[in-house]
Amino acid sequence: MENQNSIEIVLAIPGGWLNRLEIVTSIAKKSQGYLFAGETITHLNSRQSFDLEIANHNTGLCQAFALAGRGDFSDQDLKRLARHTFTLYAIGPGGSLEAARSIMNLAAGLLRSGGIAVKVDSSGLAHNAERWLNYVRYKDSELTALYDAYVLIATSGNTLYSCGMHNLGYPDAIAEISESPDETAHLLQTFLLYLLHETPQLRDGNSFSVSAATPHYRLKMENCTIYSPGALFYNPFGRWRLSRL
């Protein structure tokens, strides 16, 4: 597979801060351990640093979050998003569970500092503040929480495919709709969670099924062709194609 060191996680966190000074002071007081200076935000205990960029109000942001949220946002959430003053863009390396956890925790700190919601620009999925903070708290099912935070299932014609597994350091998956979209989505989600929880050594020609009573699928590794190299959605780890037997 291609170079995997270029994976970048980008999280957008809009808020209603008055100015840059309020952003800096809110982070220092409320983020639970982060300090923002210049264009860098640092966790004081771990000394991990990330790029943090500030963008002014964007009139199209509310609609973008609503679409990426897939019904996650209440009317109150959308009203707050429409009134946002700035958006903070947290940028850091991806491609591993540790990296995804670290910037996930940073986003939680920014929500505590006045952020309204989080959009994963490196997969196209958005979450309200409550849901994102719940993902951070799910210590007993951390891998599932990381999956839910970063990965979505999308549709293209008669095909379903995942986007976002590269943030975690894993291939995505793709399959044609064989029974119904919901069943195929369940198949892909089960397979991807299997990758995360079991880290199996898979090869072309292996088979997978949700259960012994459900259809079996042949696996084949292929390059990511939905997105171009260098794009935030591009997965250099490739993708598993599941073809029904």
C-alpha positions as CSV (number, residue, x, y, z in Angstrom):
1,M,0.0,0.0,0.0
2,E,0.9,3.6,-0.4
3,N,2.7,5.9,2.1
4,Q,0.7,5.8,5.3
5,N,2.7,8.6,7.1
6,S,0.8,11.3,5.3
7,I,-2.5,10.6,7.1
8,E,-3.9,13.7,8.8
9,I,-6.8,14.0,11.1
10,V,-8.7,17.3,10.9
11,L,-11.5,18.1,13.4
12,A,-13.6,21.3,13.1
13,I,-15.1,22.7,16.4
14,P,-17.2,25.8,16.0
15,G,-18.1,28.0,19.0
16,G,-19.5,31.4,20.1
17,W,-16.3,33.0,21.4
18,L,-16.1,36.8,21.2
19,N,-12.5,37.0,20.0
20,R,-9.1,35.2,20.0
21,L,-8.3,36.2,23.5
22,E,-11.5,34.5,24.8
23,I,-10.5,31.4,22.9
24,V,-7.1,31.3,24.5
25,T,-8.4,32.0,28.0
26,S,-11.3,29.6,27.8
27,I,-8.9,26.8,26.7
28,A,-6.5,27.6,29.6
29,K,-9.4,27.6,32.1
30,K,-11.8,24.9,30.9
31,S,-10.1,22.4,28.6
32,Q,-8.7,20.3,31.4
33,G,-5.0,20.5,30.6
34,Y,-4.4,22.2,27.3
35,L,-2.6,25.5,26.5
36,F,-3.0,27.4,23.2
37,A,-0.2,29.7,22.0
38,G,0.4,30.9,18.5
39,E,-0.9,28.2,16.2
40,T,-0.1,25.3,18.5
41,I,-2.1,23.7,21.3
42,T,-0.3,21.5,23.8
43,H,-1.4,19.1,26.5
44,L,0.5,20.1,29.5
45,N,0.9,16.6,31.1
46,S,1.7,14.5,28.0
47,R,3.4,17.4,26.1
48,Q,1.6,16.3,22.9
49,S,1.1,19.2,20.5
50,F,-1.3,19.8,17.6
51,D,-1.9,22.5,15.1
52,L,-4.9,24.7,15.9
53,E,-6.2,27.1,13.3
54,I,-8.9,29.7,13.9
55,A,-11.4,30.5,11.1
56,N,-14.1,33.2,11.1
57,H,-17.8,32.7,10.9
58,N,-18.9,30.6,7.9
59,T,-22.4,31.0,6.6
60,G,-22.4,27.5,5.1
61,L,-21.2,25.7,8.3
62,C,-24.6,25.0,9.8
63,Q,-25.8,23.2,6.7
64,A,-22.6,21.3,6.4
65,F,-22.8,20.1,10.0
66,A,-26.5,19.2,9.6
67,L,-25.8,17.0,6.6
68,A,-22.7,15.4,8.1
69,G,-24.6,14.9,11.4
70,R,-27.2,12.6,9.8
71,G,-30.0,13.6,12.2
72,D,-27.7,13.9,15.2
73,F,-28.4,17.7,15.8
74,S,-31.4,19.1,17.5
75,D,-33.0,22.4,16.4
76,Q,-31.3,24.0,19.4
77,D,-27.9,22.6,18.2
78,L,-28.5,24.0,14.7
79,K,-29.4,27.4,16.0
80,R,-26.2,27.6,18.0
81,L,-24.2,26.4,15.0
82,A,-25.8,29.1,12.8
83,R,-24.7,31.7,15.4
84,H,-21.1,30.5,15.7
85,T,-18.5,33.2,15.6
86,F,-15.3,31.1,15.0
87,T,-14.3,27.6,14.2
88,L,-11.2,25.9,15.6
89,Y,-9.5,23.4,13.3
90,A,-7.5,20.8,15.3
91,I,-5.0,19.1,13.0
92,G,-2.7,16.2,13.9
93,P,-1.3,13.0,12.6
94,G,-3.6,10.0,12.1
95,G,-3.2,6.4,11.1
96,S,-3.2,4.8,14.5
97,L,-5.6,4.2,17.4
98,E,-3.3,6.2,19.7
99,A,-3.3,9.2,17.4
100,A,-7.0,9.1,16.9
101,R,-7.5,8.9,20.7
102,S,-5.2,11.8,21.3
103,I,-6.9,14.3,19.0
104,M,-10.3,13.0,20.1
105,N,-9.4,14.0,23.6
106,L,-8.2,17.4,22.4
107,A,-11.6,18.0,20.7
108,A,-13.3,17.1,24.0
109,G,-11.2,19.8,25.7
110,L,-12.2,22.3,23.1
111,L,-15.9,21.4,23.6
112,R,-15.5,22.0,27.3
113,S,-13.9,25.4,26.4
114,G,-17.0,26.6,24.5
115,G,-17.2,24.4,21.4
116,I,-20.6,23.4,20.1
117,A,-20.0,20.3,18.0
118,V,-17.3,18.3,16.2
119,K,-17.0,17.6,12.5
120,V,-14.4,15.0,11.4
121,D,-13.2,16.7,8.2
122,S,-11.1,13.6,7.4
123,S,-14.2,11.4,7.1
124,G,-17.2,13.7,6.8
125,L,-19.0,12.8,10.0
126,A,-20.3,15.3,12.5
127,H,-21.4,14.9,16.2
128,N,-23.0,17.2,18.8
129,A,-21.0,17.9,21.9
130,E,-22.9,15.5,24.1
131,R,-22.3,12.5,21.8
132,W,-18.6,13.3,21.3
133,L,-18.0,13.6,25.1
134,N,-19.8,10.3,25.5
135,Y,-17.4,8.7,23.1
136,V,-14.5,9.9,25.2
137,R,-16.0,8.5,28.3
138,Y,-16.7,5.0,26.9
139,K,-13.6,3.4,28.4
140,D,-15.2,-0.1,28.4
141,S,-15.9,0.0,24.7
142,E,-13.2,2.3,23.5
143,L,-12.7,0.7,20.1
144,T,-16.4,0.9,19.3
145,A,-16.5,4.5,20.4
146,L,-13.5,5.3,18.2
147,Y,-15.3,3.6,15.3
148,D,-18.5,5.6,15.9
149,A,-16.7,8.8,16.2
150,Y,-14.6,8.5,13.0
151,V,-16.2,6.1,10.6
152,L,-19.3,6.4,8.4
153,I,-21.1,4.1,5.9
154,A,-21.9,5.8,2.6
155,T,-23.9,4.9,-0.5
156,S,-22.9,5.0,-4.2
157,G,-25.4,3.5,-6.5
158,N,-25.8,-0.1,-5.6
159,T,-22.7,-0.1,-3.4
160,L,-22.1,0.7,0.3
161,Y,-18.6,1.6,1.5
162,S,-17.0,2.9,4.7
163,C,-15.0,6.1,5.1
164,G,-12.7,7.0,8.0
165,M,-11.0,3.8,9.0
166,H,-7.7,5.4,7.9
167,N,-7.9,7.7,10.8
168,L,-7.6,4.6,13.1
169,G,-4.9,2.9,11.0
170,Y,-7.1,0.3,9.2
171,P,-8.5,-0.4,5.7
172,D,-12.0,0.5,4.8
173,A,-14.6,-1.9,3.4
174,I,-16.9,-2.0,0.4
175,A,-19.7,-4.3,-0.7
176,E,-22.6,-4.3,-3.2
177,I,-26.1,-4.2,-1.6
178,S,-27.2,-7.9,-1.8
179,E,-30.3,-8.0,0.5
180,S,-31.1,-4.5,1.7
181,P,-29.0,-1.4,2.5
182,D,-29.5,-1.8,6.2
183,E,-28.3,-5.4,6.1
184,T,-25.3,-4.5,4.0
185,A,-24.5,-1.6,6.3
186,H,-24.7,-4.0,9.2
187,L,-22.3,-6.4,7.4
188,L,-19.7,-3.7,6.8
189,Q,-20.0,-2.4,10.4
190,T,-19.6,-5.9,11.9
191,F,-16.6,-6.6,9.6
192,L,-14.9,-3.3,10.5
193,L,-15.5,-3.7,14.2
194,Y,-14.1,-7.3,13.8
195,L,-10.9,-5.7,12.4
196,L,-10.6,-3.4,15.3
197,H,-11.3,-5.8,18.1
198,E,-9.6,-8.9,16.8
199,T,-6.9,-7.6,14.4
200,P,-7.1,-10.7,12.3
201,Q,-4.4,-11.6,9.7
202,L,-6.6,-11.6,6.6
203,R,-5.7,-12.6,3.1
204,D,-7.3,-12.5,-0.3
205,G,-9.7,-15.3,-0.6
206,N,-10.6,-15.5,3.1
207,S,-14.4,-15.5,3.9
208,F,-16.4,-13.6,6.4
209,S,-20.0,-13.7,7.6
210,V,-21.9,-12.0,10.4
211,S,-23.0,-15.4,11.7
212,A,-23.1,-19.0,10.6
213,A,-26.7,-18.5,9.4
214,T,-26.1,-15.4,7.3
215,P,-24.5,-15.2,3.8
216,H,-20.8,-15.6,3.4
217,Y,-18.5,-13.1,1.6
218,R,-15.2,-13.5,-0.1
219,L,-12.5,-10.9,0.8
220,K,-10.2,-9.1,-1.6
221,M,-7.8,-6.3,-0.7
222,E,-7.7,-3.4,-3.2
223,N,-6.5,0.1,-3.3
224,C,-8.8,3.0,-2.4
225,T,-10.1,4.4,-5.7
226,I,-13.0,6.4,-4.4
227,Y,-10.7,9.3,-3.3
228,S,-7.4,10.5,-4.7
229,P,-4.1,10.3,-2.8
230,G,-3.6,13.4,-0.7
231,A,-7.3,13.9,-0.1
232,L,-8.4,13.9,3.6
233,F,-10.8,10.9,2.9
234,Y,-8.2,8.8,1.1
235,N,-7.2,5.6,2.8
236,P,-3.6,4.5,2.0
237,F,-4.3,1.2,3.9
238,G,-6.7,0.2,1.1
239,R,-10.0,-1.4,1.5
240,W,-11.5,-4.9,1.7
241,R,-14.0,-5.8,-0.9
242,L,-16.7,-8.2,0.4
243,S,-18.3,-10.2,-2.4
244,R,-21.1,-12.5,-1.7
245,L,-20.5,-16.2,-2.3
